Amino acid sequence: MNSAAPNVLDAGLPTFDYGFTATPHDVLDDVRTAQSRAPIAIGPLGPEILS
């Protein structure tokens, strides 16, 4: 049986990347840019809720 469930990784969400030692201050500009496009973005660990 095939599933027709949507996949969040195929949704065209904005993406951003940061190192695991980054502080919130380090990624703030990237998060704001992604947040201006969608309330969810794909980060290094998967989907992240931004607002």
PDBQT receptor file of N, H, CA, C and O in Angstrom, charges set to zero:
ATOM      1  N   MET A   1       0.846  -1.184   0.000  1.00  0.00    +0.000 N 
ATOM      2  CA  MET A   1       0.000   0.000   0.000  1.00  0.00    +0.000 C 
ATOM      3  C   MET A   1       0.887   1.240   0.000  1.00  0.00    +0.000 C 
ATOM      4  O   MET A   1       1.785   1.357   0.833  1.00  0.00    +0.000 OA
ATOM      5  N   ASN A   2       0.649   2.148  -0.906  1.00  0.00    +0.000 N 
ATOM      6  H   ASN A   2      -0.081   2.053  -1.583  1.00  0.00    +0.000 HD
ATOM      7  CA  ASN A   2       1.393   3.404  -0.986  1.00  0.00    +0.000 C 
ATOM      8  C   ASN A   2       0.714   4.466  -0.162  1.00  0.00    +0.000 C 
ATOM      9  O   ASN A   2      -0.513   4.553  -0.138  1.00  0.00    +0.000 OA
ATOM     10  N   SER A   3       1.501   5.271   0.510  1.00  0.00    +0.000 N 
ATOM     11  H   SER A   3       2.498   5.201   0.490  1.00  0.00    +0.000 HD
ATOM     12  CA  SER A   3       0.972   6.368   1.308  1.00  0.00    +0.000 C 
ATOM     13  C   SER A   3       1.064   7.659   0.501  1.00  0.00    +0.000 C 
ATOM     14  O   SER A   3       2.107   7.967  -0.077  1.00  0.00    +0.000 OA
ATOM     15  N   ALA A   4      -0.014   8.398   0.466  1.00  0.00    +0.000 N 
ATOM     16  H   ALA A   4      -0.861   8.149   0.935  1.00  0.00    +0.000 HD
ATOM     17  CA  ALA A   4      -0.026   9.680  -0.233  1.00  0.00    +0.000 C 
ATOM     18  C   ALA A   4       0.147  10.834   0.751  1.00  0.00    +0.000 C 
ATOM     19  O   ALA A   4      -0.153  11.983   0.424  1.00  0.00    +0.000 OA
ATOM     20  N   ALA A   5       0.631  10.529   1.955  1.00  0.00    +0.000 N 
ATOM     21  H   ALA A   5       0.875   9.596   2.220  1.00  0.00    +0.000 HD
ATOM     22  CA  ALA A   5       0.811  11.566   2.968  1.00  0.00    +0.000 C 
ATOM     23  C   ALA A   5       1.884  12.551   2.517  1.00  0.00    +0.000 C 
ATOM     24  O   ALA A   5       2.921  12.139   1.997  1.00  0.00    +0.000 OA
ATOM     25  N   PRO A   6       1.649  13.846   2.709  1.00  0.00    +0.000 N 
ATOM     26  CA  PRO A   6       2.659  14.841   2.321  1.00  0.00    +0.000 C 
ATOM     27  C   PRO A   6       3.917  14.719   3.184  1.00  0.00    +0.000 C 
ATOM     28  O   PRO A   6       3.857  14.265   4.326  1.00  0.00    +0.000 OA
ATOM     29  N   ASN A   7       5.028  15.122   2.633  1.00  0.00    +0.000 N 
ATOM     30  H   ASN A   7       5.076  15.491   1.705  1.00  0.00    +0.000 HD
ATOM     31  CA  ASN A   7       6.302  15.084   3.321  1.00  0.00    +0.000 C 
ATOM     32  C   ASN A   7       6.767  16.525   3.534  1.00  0.00    +0.000 C 
ATOM     33  O   ASN A   7       6.893  17.283   2.572  1.00  0.00    +0.000 OA
ATOM     34  N   VAL A   8       7.020  16.899   4.771  1.00  0.00    +0.000 N 
ATOM     35  H   VAL A   8       6.918  16.283   5.552  1.00  0.00    +0.000 HD
ATOM     36  CA  VAL A   8       7.422  18.274   5.087  1.00  0.00    +0.000 C 
ATOM     37  C   VAL A   8       8.724  18.653   4.381  1.00  0.00    +0.000 C 
ATOM     38  O   VAL A   8       8.949  19.830   4.097  1.00  0.00    +0.000 OA
ATOM     39  N   LEU A   9       9.573  17.685   4.098  1.00  0.00    +0.000 N 
ATOM     40  H   LEU A   9       9.390  16.729   4.329  1.00  0.00    +0.000 HD
ATOM     41  CA  LEU A   9      10.844  17.985   3.429  1.00  0.00    +0.000 C 
ATOM     42  C   LEU A   9      10.650  18.326   1.956  1.00  0.00    +0.000 C 
ATOM     43  O   LEU A   9      11.555  18.867   1.321  1.00  0.00    +0.000 OA
ATOM     44  N   ASP A  10       9.473  18.013   1.409  1.00  0.00    +0.000 N 
ATOM     45  H   ASP A  10       8.738  17.574   1.925  1.00  0.00    +0.000 HD
ATOM     46  CA  ASP A  10       9.168  18.341   0.014  1.00  0.00    +0.000 C 
ATOM     47  C   ASP A  10       8.282  19.577  -0.105  1.00  0.00    +0.000 C 
ATOM     48  O   ASP A  10       7.753  19.853  -1.183  1.00  0.00    +0.000 OA
ATOM     49  N   ALA A  11       8.112  20.318   0.973  1.00  0.00    +0.000 N 
ATOM     50  H   ALA A  11       8.541  20.094   1.848  1.00  0.00    +0.000 HD
ATOM     51  CA  ALA A  11       7.171  21.434   1.002  1.00  0.00    +0.000 C 
ATOM     52  C   ALA A  11       7.756  22.750   0.491  1.00  0.00    +0.000 C 
ATOM     53  O   ALA A  11       7.041  23.749   0.422  1.00  0.00    +0.000 OA
ATOM     54  N   GLY A  12       9.029  22.769   0.134  1.00  0.00    +0.000 N 
ATOM     55  H   GLY A  12       9.609  21.957   0.190  1.00  0.00    +0.000 HD
ATOM     56  CA  GLY A  12       9.640  24.007  -0.345  1.00  0.00    +0.000 C 
ATOM     57  C   GLY A  12       9.876  25.029   0.759  1.00  0.00    +0.000 C 
ATOM     58  O   GLY A  12       9.906  26.230   0.492  1.00  0.00    +0.000 OA
ATOM     59  N   LEU A  13      10.041  24.569   1.988  1.00  0.00    +0.000 N 
ATOM     60  H   LEU A  13      10.017  23.593   2.205  1.00  0.00    +0.000 HD
ATOM     61  CA  LEU A  13      10.273  25.473   3.115  1.00  0.00    +0.000 C 
ATOM     62  C   LEU A  13      11.673  26.069   3.031  1.00  0.00    +0.000 C 
ATOM     63  O   LEU A  13      12.574  25.469   2.446  1.00  0.00    +0.000 OA
ATOM     64  N   PRO A  14      11.854  27.257   3.619  1.00  0.00    +0.000 N 
ATOM     65  CA  PRO A  14      13.197  27.833   3.647  1.00  0.00    +0.000 C 
ATOM     66  C   PRO A  14      14.131  26.946   4.472  1.00  0.00    +0.000 C 
ATOM     67  O   PRO A  14      13.681  26.210   5.350  1.00  0.00    +0.000 OA
ATOM     68  N   THR A  15      15.405  27.018   4.190  1.00  0.00    +0.000 N 
ATOM     69  H   THR A  15      15.770  27.616   3.476  1.00  0.00    +0.000 HD
ATOM     70  CA  THR A  15      16.396  26.249   4.938  1.00  0.00    +0.000 C 
ATOM     71  C   THR A  15      17.456  27.178   5.489  1.00  0.00    +0.000 C 
ATOM     72  O   THR A  15      17.694  28.263   4.959  1.00  0.00    +0.000 OA
ATOM     73  N   PHE A  16      18.083  26.737   6.555  1.00  0.00    +0.000 N 
ATOM     74  H   PHE A  16      17.889  25.855   6.986  1.00  0.00    +0.000 HD
ATOM     75  CA  PHE A  16      19.246  27.435   7.075  1.00  0.00    +0.000 C 
ATOM     76  C   PHE A  16      20.110  26.434   7.813  1.00  0.00    +0.000 C 
ATOM     77  O   PHE A  16      19.639  25.368   8.210  1.00  0.00    +0.000 OA
ATOM     78  N   ASP A  17      21.365  26.775   7.996  1.00  0.00    +0.000 N 
ATOM     79  H   ASP A  17      21.747  27.641   7.674  1.00  0.00    +0.000 HD
ATOM     80  CA  ASP A  17      22.320  25.862   8.608  1.00  0.00    +0.000 C 
ATOM     81  C   ASP A  17      23.117  26.621   9.657  1.00  0.00    +0.000 C 
ATOM     82  O   ASP A  17      23.413  27.805   9.499  1.00  0.00    +0.000 OA
ATOM     83  N   TYR A  18      23.452  25.930  10.711  1.00  0.00    +0.000 N 
ATOM     84  H   TYR A  18      23.211  24.968  10.840  1.00  0.00    +0.000 HD
ATOM     85  CA  TYR A  18      24.286  26.511  11.755  1.00  0.00    +0.000 C 
ATOM     86  C   TYR A  18      25.003  25.389  12.479  1.00  0.00    +0.000 C 
ATOM     87  O   TYR A  18      24.558  24.241  12.460  1.00  0.00    +0.000 OA
ATOM     88  N   GLY A  19      26.104  25.720  13.112  1.00  0.00    +0.000 N 
ATOM     89  H   GLY A  19      26.465  26.652  13.128  1.00  0.00    +0.000 HD
ATOM     90  CA  GLY A  19      26.852  24.742  13.891  1.00  0.00    +0.000 C 
ATOM     91  C   GLY A  19      26.192  24.519  15.238  1.00  0.00    +0.000 C 
ATOM     92  O   GLY A  19      25.433  25.364  15.712  1.00  0.00    +0.000 OA
ATOM     93  N   PHE A  20      26.477  23.401  15.843  1.00  0.00    +0.000 N 
ATOM     94  H   PHE A  20      27.094  22.714  15.458  1.00  0.00    +0.000 HD
ATOM     95  CA  PHE A  20      25.837  23.061  17.117  1.00  0.00    +0.000 C 
ATOM     96  C   PHE A  20      26.344  23.892  18.286  1.00  0.00    +0.000 C 
ATOM     97  O   PHE A  20      25.768  23.847  19.373  1.00  0.00    +0.000 OA
ATOM     98  N   THR A  21      27.402  24.639  18.080  1.00  0.00    +0.000 N 
ATOM     99  H   THR A  21      27.870  24.676  17.197  1.00  0.00    +0.000 HD
ATOM    100  CA  THR A  21      27.902  25.526  19.135  1.00  0.00    +0.000 C 
ATOM    101  C   THR A  21      27.442  26.968  18.921  1.00  0.00    +0.000 C 
ATOM    102  O   THR A  21      27.805  27.856  19.693  1.00  0.00    +0.000 OA
ATOM    103  N   ALA A  22      26.644  27.203  17.878  1.00  0.00    +0.000 N 
ATOM    104  H   ALA A  22      26.349  26.482  17.251  1.00  0.00    +0.000 HD
ATOM    105  CA  ALA A  22      26.152  28.561  17.593  1.00  0.00    +0.000 C 
ATOM    106  C   ALA A  22      25.208  29.026  18.690  1.00  0.00    +0.000 C 
ATOM    107  O   ALA A  22      24.425  28.246  19.233  1.00  0.00    +0.000 OA
ATOM    108  N   THR A  23      25.296  30.288  18.999  1.00  0.00    +0.000 N 
ATOM    109  H   THR A  23      25.932  30.921  18.558  1.00  0.00    +0.000 HD
ATOM    110  CA  THR A  23      24.376  30.886  19.972  1.00  0.00    +0.000 C 
ATOM    111  C   THR A  23      23.151  31.428  19.217  1.00  0.00    +0.000 C 
ATOM    112  O   THR A  23      23.207  31.599  18.000  1.00  0.00    +0.000 OA
ATOM    113  N   PRO A  24      22.065  31.696  19.919  1.00  0.00    +0.000 N 
ATOM    114  CA  PRO A  24      20.911  32.316  19.252  1.00  0.00    +0.000 C 
ATOM    115  C   PRO A  24      21.297  33.608  18.529  1.00  0.00    +0.000 C 
ATOM    116  O   PRO A  24      20.771  33.894  17.454  1.00  0.00    +0.000 OA
ATOM    117  N   HIS A  25      22.203  34.382  19.106  1.00  0.00    +0.000 N 
ATOM    118  H   HIS A  25      22.630  34.149  19.980  1.00  0.00    +0.000 HD
ATOM    119  CA  HIS A  25      22.661  35.611  18.461  1.00  0.00    +0.000 C 
ATOM    120  C   HIS A  25      23.338  35.322  17.122  1.00  0.00    +0.000 C 
ATOM    121  O   HIS A  25      23.186  36.086  16.169  1.00  0.00    +0.000 OA
ATOM    122  N   ASP A  26      24.085  34.222  17.051  1.00  0.00    +0.000 N 
ATOM    123  H   ASP A  26      24.209  33.602  17.826  1.00  0.00    +0.000 HD
ATOM    124  CA  ASP A  26      24.801  33.859  15.826  1.00  0.00    +0.000 C 
ATOM    125  C   ASP A  26      23.852  33.558  14.665  1.00  0.00    +0.000 C 
ATOM    126  O   ASP A  26      24.194  33.821  13.511  1.00  0.00    +0.000 OA
ATOM    127  N   VAL A  27      22.678  33.016  14.947  1.00  0.00    +0.000 N 
ATOM    128  H   VAL A  27      22.400  32.803  15.883  1.00  0.00    +0.000 HD
ATOM    129  CA  VAL A  27      21.770  32.577  13.873  1.00  0.00    +0.000 C 
ATOM    130  C   VAL A  27      20.557  33.489  13.699  1.00  0.00    +0.000 C 
ATOM    131  O   VAL A  27      19.694  33.216  12.865  1.00  0.00    +0.000 OA
ATOM    132  N   LEU A  28      20.483  34.560  14.470  1.00  0.00    +0.000 N 
ATOM    133  H   LEU A  28      21.184  34.782  15.148  1.00  0.00    +0.000 HD
ATOM    134  CA  LEU A  28      19.304  35.419  14.465  1.00  0.00    +0.000 C 
ATOM    135  C   LEU A  28      18.951  35.952  13.075  1.00  0.00    +0.000 C 
ATOM    136  O   LEU A  28      17.783  35.907  12.689  1.00  0.00    +0.000 OA
ATOM    137  N   ASP A  29      19.908  36.443  12.330  1.00  0.00    +0.000 N 
ATOM    138  H   ASP A  29      20.856  36.479  12.644  1.00  0.00    +0.000 HD
ATOM    139  CA  ASP A  29      19.614  36.989  11.003  1.00  0.00    +0.000 C 
ATOM    140  C   ASP A  29      19.082  35.913  10.060  1.00  0.00    +0.000 C 
ATOM    141  O   ASP A  29      18.145  36.165   9.302  1.00  0.00    +0.000 OA
ATOM    142  N   ASP A  30      19.669  34.716  10.100  1.00  0.00    +0.000 N 
ATOM    143  H   ASP A  30      20.430  34.512  10.716  1.00  0.00    +0.000 HD
ATOM    144  CA  ASP A  30      19.194  33.627   9.245  1.00  0.00    +0.000 C 
ATOM    145  C   ASP A  30      17.782  33.198   9.635  1.00  0.00    +0.000 C 
ATOM    146  O   ASP A  30      16.957  32.921   8.764  1.00  0.00    +0.000 OA
ATOM    147  N   VAL A  31      17.498  33.141  10.929  1.00  0.00    +0.000 N 
ATOM    148  H   VAL A  31      18.168  33.366  11.637  1.00  0.00    +0.000 HD
ATOM    149  CA  VAL A  31      16.164  32.768  11.394  1.00  0.00    +0.000 C 
ATOM    150  C   VAL A  31      15.142  33.818  10.959  1.00  0.00    +0.000 C 
ATOM    151  O   VAL A  31      14.058  33.467  10.493  1.00  0.00    +0.000 OA
ATOM    152  N   ARG A  32      15.469  35.078  11.104  1.00  0.00    +0.000 N 
ATOM    153  H   ARG A  32      16.350  35.364  11.483  1.00  0.00    +0.000 HD
ATOM    154  CA  ARG A  32      14.538  36.142  10.689  1.00  0.00    +0.000 C 
ATOM    155  C   ARG A  32      14.265  36.097   9.191  1.00  0.00    +0.000 C 
ATOM    156  O   ARG A  32      13.130  36.308   8.763  1.00  0.00    +0.000 OA
ATOM    157  N   THR A  33      15.285  35.827   8.395  1.00  0.00    +0.000 N 
ATOM    158  H   THR A  33      16.207  35.656   8.743  1.00  0.00    +0.000 HD
ATOM    159  CA  THR A  33      15.098  35.720   6.945  1.00  0.00    +0.000 C 
ATOM    160  C   THR A  33      14.179  34.546   6.622  1.00  0.00    +0.000 C 
ATOM    161  O   THR A  33      13.251  34.687   5.826  1.00  0.00    +0.000 OA
ATOM    162  N   ALA A  34      14.428  33.397   7.230  1.00  0.00    +0.000 N 
ATOM    163  H   ALA A  34      15.181  33.283   7.878  1.00  0.00    +0.000 HD
ATOM    164  CA  ALA A  34      13.575  32.224   7.002  1.00  0.00    +0.000 C 
ATOM    165  C   ALA A  34      12.159  32.496   7.497  1.00  0.00    +0.000 C 
ATOM    166  O   ALA A  34      11.193  32.127   6.830  1.00  0.00    +0.000 OA
ATOM    167  N   GLN A  35      12.023  33.134   8.650  1.00  0.00    +0.000 N 
ATOM    168  H   GLN A  35      12.808  33.434   9.192  1.00  0.00    +0.000 HD
ATOM    169  CA  GLN A  35      10.711  33.427   9.239  1.00  0.00    +0.000 C 
ATOM    170  C   GLN A  35       9.900  34.372   8.360  1.00  0.00    +0.000 C 
ATOM    171  O   GLN A  35       8.670  34.335   8.386  1.00  0.00    +0.000 OA
ATOM    172  N   SER A  36      10.562  35.203   7.595  1.00  0.00    +0.000 N 
ATOM    173  H   SER A  36      11.562  35.233   7.574  1.00  0.00    +0.000 HD
ATOM    174  CA  SER A  36       9.833  36.112   6.708  1.00  0.00    +0.000 C 
ATOM    175  C   SER A  36       9.185  35.353   5.545  1.00  0.00    +0.000 C 
ATOM    176  O   SER A  36       8.294  35.883   4.881  1.00  0.00    +0.000 OA
ATOM    177  N   ARG A  37       9.621  34.129   5.298  1.00  0.00    +0.000 N 
ATOM    178  H   ARG A  37      10.344  33.698   5.837  1.00  0.00    +0.000 HD
ATOM    179  CA  ARG A  37       9.085  33.310   4.210  1.00  0.00    +0.000 C 
ATOM    180  C   ARG A  37       8.079  32.275   4.684  1.00  0.00    +0.000 C 
ATOM    181  O   ARG A  37       7.155  31.933   3.946  1.00  0.00    +0.000 OA
ATOM    182  N   ALA A  38       8.245  31.758   5.927  1.00  0.00    +0.000 N 
ATOM    183  H   ALA A  38       8.996  32.036   6.526  1.00  0.00    +0.000 HD
ATOM    184  CA  ALA A  38       7.355  30.706   6.422  1.00  0.00    +0.000 C 
ATOM    185  C   ALA A  38       7.515  30.576   7.936  1.00  0.00    +0.000 C 
ATOM    186  O   ALA A  38       8.547  30.966   8.480  1.00  0.00    +0.000 OA
ATOM    187  N   PRO A  39       6.503  30.030   8.625  1.00  0.00    +0.000 N 
ATOM    188  CA  PRO A  39       6.610  29.844  10.076  1.00  0.00    +0.000 C 
ATOM    189  C   PRO A  39       7.424  28.613  10.462  1.00  0.00    +0.000 C 
ATOM    190  O   PRO A  39       7.712  28.411  11.642  1.00  0.00    +0.000 OA
ATOM    191  N   ILE A  40       7.797  27.788   9.485  1.00  0.00    +0.000 N 
ATOM    192  H   ILE A  40       7.563  27.952   8.526  1.00  0.00    +0.000 HD
ATOM    193  CA  ILE A  40       8.606  26.593   9.706  1.00  0.00    +0.000 C 
ATOM    194  C   ILE A  40       9.751  26.620   8.700  1.00  0.00    +0.000 C 
ATOM    195  O   ILE A  40       9.563  27.024   7.552  1.00  0.00    +0.000 OA
ATOM    196  N   ALA A  41      10.936  26.192   9.128  1.00  0.00    +0.000 N 
ATOM    197  H   ALA A  41      11.089  25.864  10.060  1.00  0.00    +0.000 HD
ATOM    198  CA  ALA A  41      12.089  26.094   8.227  1.00  0.00    +0.000 C 
ATOM    199  C   ALA A  41      12.776  24.763   8.477  1.00  0.00    +0.000 C 
ATOM    200  O   ALA A  41      12.558  24.120   9.504  1.00  0.00    +0.000 OA
ATOM    201  N   ILE A  42      13.597  24.364   7.542  1.00  0.00    +0.000 N 
ATOM    202  H   ILE A  42      13.775  24.886   6.708  1.00  0.00    +0.000 HD
ATOM    203  CA  ILE A  42      14.378  23.150   7.704  1.00  0.00    +0.000 C 
ATOM    204  C   ILE A  42      15.770  23.542   8.177  1.00  0.00    +0.000 C 
ATOM    205  O   ILE A  42      16.529  24.189   7.455  1.00  0.00    +0.000 OA
ATOM    206  N   GLY A  43      16.089  23.141   9.397  1.00  0.00    +0.000 N 
ATOM    207  H   GLY A  43      15.472  22.616   9.983  1.00  0.00    +0.000 HD
ATOM    208  CA  GLY A  43      17.396  23.405   9.981  1.00  0.00    +0.000 C 
ATOM    209  C   GLY A  43      18.258  22.160   9.915  1.00  0.00    +0.000 C 
ATOM    210  O   GLY A  43      17.863  21.169   9.301  1.00  0.00    +0.000 OA
ATOM    211  N   PRO A  44      19.414  22.191  10.530  1.00  0.00    +0.000 N 
ATOM    212  CA  PRO A  44      20.341  21.062  10.444  1.00  0.00    +0.000 C 
ATOM    213  C   PRO A  44      19.812  19.778  11.078  1.00  0.00    +0.000 C 
ATOM    214  O   PRO A  44      20.265  18.689  10.725  1.00  0.00    +0.000 OA
ATOM    215  N   LEU A  45      18.876  19.883  11.995  1.00  0.00    +0.000 N 
ATOM    216  H   LEU A  45      18.508  20.767  12.283  1.00  0.00    +0.000 HD
ATOM    217  CA  LEU A  45      18.311  18.695  12.633  1.00  0.00    +0.000 C 
ATOM    218  C   LEU A  45      16.931  18.329  12.116  1.00  0.00    +0.000 C 
ATOM    219  O   LEU A  45      16.325  17.365  12.584  1.00  0.00    +0.000 OA
ATOM    220  N   GLY A  46      16.431  19.091  11.156  1.00  0.00    +0.000 N 
ATOM    221  H   GLY A  46      16.923  19.874  10.775  1.00  0.00    +0.000 HD
ATOM    222  CA  GLY A  46      15.099  18.833  10.600  1.00  0.00    +0.000 C 
ATOM    223  C   GLY A  46      14.226  20.064  10.715  1.00  0.00    +0.000 C 
ATOM    224  O   GLY A  46      14.738  21.172  10.878  1.00  0.00    +0.000 OA
ATOM    225  N   PRO A  47      12.908  19.889  10.633  1.00  0.00    +0.000 N 
ATOM    226  CA  PRO A  47      11.991  21.023  10.685  1.00  0.00    +0.000 C 
ATOM    227  C   PRO A  47      12.087  21.773  12.022  1.00  0.00    +0.000 C 
ATOM    228  O   PRO A  47      12.192  21.159  13.084  1.00  0.00    +0.000 OA
ATOM    229  N   GLU A  48      12.050  23.096  11.949  1.00  0.00    +0.000 N 
ATOM    230  H   GLU A  48      11.965  23.594  11.087  1.00  0.00    +0.000 HD
ATOM    231  CA  GLU A  48      12.090  23.945  13.145  1.00  0.00    +0.000 C 
ATOM    232  C   GLU A  48      10.953  24.946  13.073  1.00  0.00    +0.000 C 
ATOM    233  O   GLU A  48      10.772  25.619  12.058  1.00  0.00    +0.000 OA
ATOM    234  N   ILE A  49      10.192  25.043  14.143  1.00  0.00    +0.000 N 
ATOM    235  H   ILE A  49      10.339  24.496  14.967  1.00  0.00    +0.000 HD
ATOM    236  CA  ILE A  49       9.097  26.007  14.218  1.00  0.00    +0.000 C 
ATOM    237  C   ILE A  49       9.700  27.355  14.588  1.00  0.00    +0.000 C 
ATOM    238  O   ILE A  49      10.371  27.492  15.611  1.00  0.00    +0.000 OA
ATOM    239  N   LEU A  50       9.450  28.351  13.734  1.00  0.00    +0.000 N 
ATOM    240  H   LEU A  50       8.906  28.240  12.903  1.00  0.00    +0.000 HD
ATOM    241  CA  LEU A  50      10.022  29.680  13.932  1.00  0.00    +0.000 C 
ATOM    242  C   LEU A  50       9.052  30.666  14.529  1.00  0.00    +0.000 C 
ATOM    243  O   LEU A  50       9.470  31.626  15.176  1.00  0.00    +0.000 OA
ATOM    244  N   SER A  51       7.770  30.454  14.329  1.00  0.00    +0.000 N 
ATOM    245  H   SER A  51       7.431  29.674  13.803  1.00  0.00    +0.000 HD
ATOM    246  CA  SER A  51       6.775  31.365  14.911  1.00  0.00    +0.000 C 
ATOM    247  C   SER A  51       5.446  30.664  15.014  1.00  0.00    +0.000 C 
ATOM    248  O   SER A  51       4.470  31.254  15.478  1.00  0.00    +0.000 OA
TER     249      SER A  51
